[in-house]
Amino acid sequence: MNYFSTSANAPLVSFREACIKGQAPDRGLYFPQYIPQLPVSFFQNMPGQPVPEMAMQVMQPYIGDDIPEAELYSILNETVNFTVPLLPITASIDVLEMFHGRTLAFKDLGARFMSRCLGYFVKNMQRKITVLVATSGDTGGAVADGFLGVDGVQVVILFPSGKVSKVQEKQLTSMGENVYALEVEGSFDDCQQMVKSAFMDSQLNEHLFLTSANSINIARWLPQQLFYFIAYQQWTDTENAPVIAVPSGNFGNICAGLLAMKSGLPVRHFIAACNANDTVPDFIATEVYRARQSQSTLSNAMDVGDPSNFIRILKIFNGDISALKNKLSAISISDKETADAMKELYQEYGYLADPHGAVGYLALKKYLMNNPGYKGLFAETAHPVKFFDTVEQITGAAVCMPAQVEELMKRNSFSNKMKVSFEGLKDYLISLPV
Ligand SMILES: *Cc1c(COP(=O)(O)O)cnc(C)c1O
């Protein structure tokens, strides 16, 4: 499989090169040259099939010869090392819990796959790779955990001081080993700006082999398809394909779901569940794409005003907007509605959702009200404990700490405080072992 750039001004690359580079040199995103079609036998064998075997058949065409089969199997086996249960909420709504990975957000799956692929590719390289990433919360933890102890790779994470949740901060700062956390006295945008400057500094790039691990990397995007195949394995209504609502920010997760559908997975309809950041709902309504500044909301991992992966969604539908609208709706949910949905889920169904999942639930409920007879599922993308202050305040319920979080909160933190200064970051990076 080769990958082209969505900006159409860069050479084709293999999976390996796209994984190492992240973004194409013309600033486009990499996209597969064709979308593999799964045979009928795949779906016949699907019920009860072990996840790593199913994952092999889905992912192998995207990797080609870049990773030998046995190695890929072992990577996939380690990638989905947690359960993804589908649980009933109402007669027509199920929840797909994507958050049972080690850092309690769905991003674990993509981060684990990417870290292991990069770890494999680095074995044949002379130089150590430095993964540099700015985080507003969940990405940093998943990436740090995914790369922990991977030979030949070190990770530097920049996070805004005081602006991530307590659990998120511990996840970033307590890793040690090859993971370094920098607590920046500024905003997430400042962190991202410092990272961008680092990628453009030629002296730094001579000294270090820098790469990024943000969600536009195909090795984080593509494996997220597996969530949707695993969901379908548990979907019992063979007459009715599910409507699927996905809490969306940068649109990587839902875009992977759409890719799975294009490969043959039965899905009736996708719903992009957005918060007040309504760039895509507005596009679906007007067919005009207008990027905007992000607004802060209760579901902060979805506060994105110009979602990177939207261009990939257009590619999946070959730019045919009516075909896209036939399969994809998008709904914007306010913070007030999110809080009410959290209360409703808890009080009427005994289900404690985090703010992101609650946006998904309400988006699905609204869609099903207009489309009676359909059934669906929404993705719960983070464990409520990651946002326990908000969840407890809104629902009045106490969030039960999973044992892994209790253990985490007791660990020592290591981080370096840093002012918003690219020179400071550069000096720090140059001081790291190479
Ligand atoms: C990152 C994140 C999202 C948004 O996912 P995208 O792939 O960027 O659309 C939703 N919920 C949670 C909890 C997240 O961490």
The ligand as an SDF file (V2000), in Angstrom:
LIG
                    3D

 15 15  0  0  0  0  0  0  0  0999 V2000
   -9.4380   12.9780   21.6970 C   0  0  0  0  0  0  0  0  0  0  0  0
  -10.7780   12.7420   22.2910 C   0  0  0  0  0  0  0  0  0  0  0  0
  -11.9710   12.8760   21.5590 C   0  0  0  0  0  0  0  0  0  0  0  0
  -11.9850   13.3570   20.1180 C   0  0  0  0  0  0  0  0  0  0  0  0
  -11.4860   12.3890   19.2370 O   0  0  0  0  0  0  0  0  0  0  0  0
  -11.1270   12.7980   17.7220 P   0  0  0  0  0  0  0  0  0  0  0  0
  -10.5610   11.5740   17.1100 O   0  0  0  0  0  0  0  0  0  0  0  0
  -10.1070   13.9120   17.8370 O   0  0  0  0  0  0  0  0  0  0  0  0
  -12.3750   13.2660   17.0770 O   0  0  0  0  0  0  0  0  0  0  0  0
  -13.1760   12.5530   22.1650 C   0  0  0  0  0  0  0  0  0  0  0  0
  -13.2190   12.1650   23.4490 N   0  0  0  0  0  0  0  0  0  0  0  0
  -12.0990   12.0420   24.2050 C   0  0  0  0  0  0  0  0  0  0  0  0
  -12.2330   11.6210   25.6170 C   0  0  0  0  0  0  0  0  0  0  0  0
  -10.8380   12.3120   23.6570 C   0  0  0  0  0  0  0  0  0  0  0  0
   -9.7260   12.1920   24.4180 O   0  0  0  0  0  0  0  0  0  0  0  0
  1  2  1  0
  2  3  1  0
  2 14  2  0
  3  4  1  0
  3 10  2  0
  4  5  1  0
  5  6  1  0
  6  7  2  0
  6  8  1  0
  6  9  1  0
 10 11  1  0
 11 12  2  0
 12 13  1  0
 12 14  1  0
 14 15  1  0
M  END
$$$$
